[in-house]
Amino acid sequence: MNIQSLGYRTDLFFARFGGEVQDRGHYVVIRTPSNPTYYCGNFLLFARPPGEGDFEAWLRLFAEEIGTPPTTEHIRFGWDTTTEEVGQVTPFLDAGFDLERNVVLTTREIHRPPKYNMEVVVRPLQAKEEWQGALDNQVACREEGHALDTYITFKTRQMAQYRAMTHAGLGEWFGAFLDGRLVADLGVFVERGVGRYQAVGTHPDFRRRGICGALVHQAGQYAFERLGAETLVMVADEAYHAARIYESVGFQPTERQFSLCRWPRVERAEE
């Protein structure tokens, strides 16, 4: 399957490194056996939006390719589109799925945003303690609905993969430090000139202070100058305010990305 969506193409950077990507022709199987609660790493990506009769067919394929409870507690589908087309999602919504709408933002150059924290120090992580600080920050930034214990398990595994990717020379993980404390972090990984940001997170106690803008800006500069990036990609919830921060640094919306997700009953899944 020739994937057109830049958002999903760059998602596969991480799936190929830490898991399995198998092309079935009209859909692609993405699995991350080492992190089964990584819901964006265990899903099916279809060539088109859902149509007539796809509800039952897609559920069957997910059970065959990804799994069923108790091994797999979630169900997630995506489709390769760059437009607003969502297809026939009503049967999924009636069955308890959420329709997730993301915006894919890109840029070929980056500039300093109007709101920019001059005190924060941004640099790639080095020491083990700094990676632990990033993990702690990611956990502190989790959205409501995530159970702490399962989220820590998921995020610990995910951050271990990101660290392995930095050791493999595929990118860097950046921390924003204020008075020696890591207060925000993100990753940028590059493949064939395309750089993809990951997991931008500012600690709740340090938001609205221009730290995120400074972090995204300096990490982008580093990616262009030292990681070989020619285009930078960011994927964000289109209703979330962070997209405006990214636009202030030079990113512009270029695509839409959709997925249908059904989370476990007790808690919302990790992303």
Secondary structure, DSSP 8 states (H G I E B T S, - for coil): -----HHHHHHHHHHHHHSEEEE-SSEEEEE-TT-TTBGGGSEEEESS---TTHHHHHHHHHHHHT--TTT---EEEEE--SSS---S-HHHHHTT-EEEEEEEEEESS----SS--SS-EEEE--SHHHHHHHHHHHHHT--TT--HHHHHHHHHHHHHHHHHHHHTTSEEEEEEEETTEEEEEEEEEEETTEEEEEEEEE-GGG-SSSHHHHHHHHHHHHHHHHS--SEEEEEEETTSTHHHHHHHHT-EEEEEEEEEEE--SSS--B-
